[in-house]
Every structure is written in structure tokens, then in C-alpha cells.
Amino acid sequence: MKQLIKYMFGLAFVFLAGCSSQQSLQEYYVDNKENPNFISLDIPASILKMDEVELTDKQKKAVSSLKKFNLLAFKKTSDNVAEYKLEKAKVKEILKNENFIELMKINSGYGKGVVKYLGDDDAIDEVIIYGDSKEQGFALVRVLGKDMNPADVMQLMQAIQKSDYKGEGLGEIGKFLKG
């Protein structure tokens, strides 16, 4: 009987290990928070000071669904080019997961990126903004909220553009994002 129990636990372990072979985005954040090549910051939505901005009802609804931001940025230097390429490939592999639904691609003078989300069309719980620059490195922003929808995300972007927020409180990551 003991042999059978050991065998069953062994099979369960192998099955579970095989099922979770791909790292989640949250695990990636946790694993790299202390890495000296990364800048990491958890930011409450209140830092944006949106209560001081005149917003439409739709924008107010979008802002109220916002909870916090998790920022993780890899600062590329001449000494960490190989690690930059490795970490960038890891992030892109995580973002290929079929659970991430693409909202839009970004292609600007600063670099390339993508906006994706997790959840249902009418109840988004997480928006992921990824961007990379060959010169600067890459940044990942997790926008965490409750019951957001794609229209809310666009309203939120418009609301943030209306605000006077200039990156106060972001410290080192603010400097990185400004280039």
C-alpha cells in the first residue's frame, strides 16, 4: 500500500510540474524584483491624482476601476546586453500565452510594444503594457483593476493625458521611462 501511495504522489508531482512549466507574469515580477538590472515599483492608483482632474462620467468610471500599477523595467547597459536579450525573450514568451488578449501594438520613436489584457471583454482584471527600446531596455507595466473593459482602458489613457501627473513618486523608474 505504501508503494502505491508513493507512486501516486510521484505521478501527481510529475503531472503538476509538467502543467506549470511556463512562468506566469506575476512570477516573473517576483523573481526579478531584487535583480540589480531591474527597477521595480508598486504604485497605488491614487498617485495619479485623478481626483484633481475634470473628467467625463466614462473617464470617472474607468479611473474608479483602477487599483494599482506594478512596474518592472530592465535598464540596459553595455555590461548586460546578453542578459537583456535573455530577459526580453523570456517576457515575450510569457506574453505569447493564449490567455493574454491583444488590445493594440505600439510602434513609436522610443521603441515597440504591445498592450494586452487578461480577463473577459467586459471584466478585465489586468492590463499589461510592454515596451522595449534597443538603447534603453524594456519595461512592463501591469495595470490592475476590477471589472475594467477595453473601452475603460482607452478612457483611462485619455484621463491620464488630462492630468498634470509628471511621474512624481516614481523615483528611478521615472527617470528610466523618460529616457
N, C-alpha and C positions, 0 to 999 in steps of 0.2 A: 504494500500500500504506500509506504514511504517513497518508493521508487516512482510510482505513478504520480504522486503529488509533485515530486521534484521534476519529473518530465513535463507535467502540465505547466508548472511555473516557468520552466525553461522555454517552452513553446510560447507562452504568453509574453515573456521578455523579448524573445526574438521577433514576434509579431509586432509588439509595440515599438520596438526600436526601428523596425523597418517602416512602419507607418509614419513616424515622425522624423524622417531623415532630413527634410528641408527645414531650415531655420526660419522662424517667424520674424517679422519686422520688429516686434517688441523684444524678442530675444536678442536680435542684432543690436538694438539700442542698449540693452542692459550689458551685453558682452563688451561693448566698446565705450561705455561711459567713462571708464578710467584710463583708456588708451591715450597716451600723450599726443598722438597725431589727431585726435578728435577734440572738438569743442562740443560740450553737451549742456543743454539748458531746458528746464521745465518751466513753462511760463503760464500763469493764470490768465484767462481771457481779460480780466479787469485791467491788465497793464495797458491795453489799447485805449483806455479812457473813452470808450464809445458813448458813455452817458453824457459827455460834453458836446456831442455832435448832433446836429439836426438830421434826423433820419426819417425815411418813409416808413410806413407801417410794415411793409415787407422786409425792409432792412432791419427794423427793430426785432421782428420775429427771427430773422436769421442770426442776429447778434445774440439773442436770448438762448438760442440752441447751442451756442458755443461754450465749451467748458475750459479747455486749456490747449496749449501747444507744447509739443516735445520737439526740440531742435537738436540735430546732430549733424555736425559738419566736419569733414575731413580737410584739414589745411595742408595743401600740397606744398612741398619744398623740394629743393634739389636733392636732399638726402633721403626722401621717402617715395620716390617715383614708383618703385616696384610694389611697395605696399599700397600706394594709391590705386594702381591698376588692379591689384588683387581685391581690395575692398570695394572698388567700383563694380567689379564683376560680380561680387557676392550680392551687392544691393540689387543690381539689375536682375540677377537670378531670382531673388526673393520677390521682386515686383512682377515677374512673369507669372506668378501664381494666378490661376484662373479665378480666384476669389476677388482679386483686385479688378475693378471695372474702370476703364479709362474714360476720363472726362474730356481731357484735351492734351495736346502736345504743345510744348513751348520751344520756340526757336528764336533766340534774340542775340544781340551783340555780346551779351555776357556768357552765353552758352546755350545748352539744350536741356530740356527737361520734360517732365510729364506730370499731370495731375490725375490721380486715381482715387477710388474710394472703395470702402468695404461696407457692406450692408445692402439693404433693398433700396430701390429707386425712391421710395417715399420715406425711408427711415435710415439715413446714412449715419453711422456712428463714428466713422473715422475717414478723414480725407488725407491723402498722402501727396505731398508736393516734393518732387525730386528734381534737382538741377545739378548739372556739372559744367565745369569750365576747365579746359586743358591747363590754364595757368593757375587758377585759384584752388581747385579741388572740387568737392561736391558737398551738397547739403541735402538733408532730408528733414522735412517738417511734417509732423503728424498733427493734424488738427482734430482734436477730439471734441465731440459734441453729443447731442441727444436728438434723435429724430430729425436730422437735417435732411434736405433733399437737394438735388443738383441746382435747382433754382436758388435755394438758400445760399449755396456756395458762391454763386455769381453775385447775389445781393450782398453777401458778406465782403467780397472783394471790393465792390463799389463803396460800401460803407467805410472800409478801412482807408480807401483813397480819399474820402471826405475828411478823415480825421487829421489832426495835427501831429500824429504819432511819428516820431523820427528815430525810433529804435532805442529810446531811453530804457535803461534797465536790462539791456541785452549784453552789456559788457563786451567781452572779447568776441563773441559771436556776431555782435552788431558790426564791429569793425570788419570782420570777415565777409559778411554779407554785402557790405558797402564796396568791397573790393579793395 
